[in-house]
Amino acid sequence: MSRFASFREFYPFYLQEHSNRVSRRLHFIGSWGVLAFCGYGFAWVGHFFFEKNRPATFRHPLYSFAGDWVMFKDILLGRIKL
């Protein structure tokens, strides 16, 4: 059972797991890459080498997938610095 009852509860945790600007940049590039069918390699490099944590995808795959796209949107709208 997940400790998050909803995505609304999960998203602050997700942002905390992406506090490093280089990691966020790599996620952003990786998300663009997904749009171009490149995959999540950039995002995972951000976790392993800059955040020094395991991607939330391993524990919360659906919420993490949604978190990627909400963070992507928030970066595009200038709500989160890149």
Secondary structure, DSSP 8 states (H G I E B T S, - for coil): --S-SSHHHHHHHHHHTT-SHHHHHHHHHHHHHHHTT--SHHHHHIIIIII-S--GGGT-HHHHHHHHHHHHHHHHTTSS--
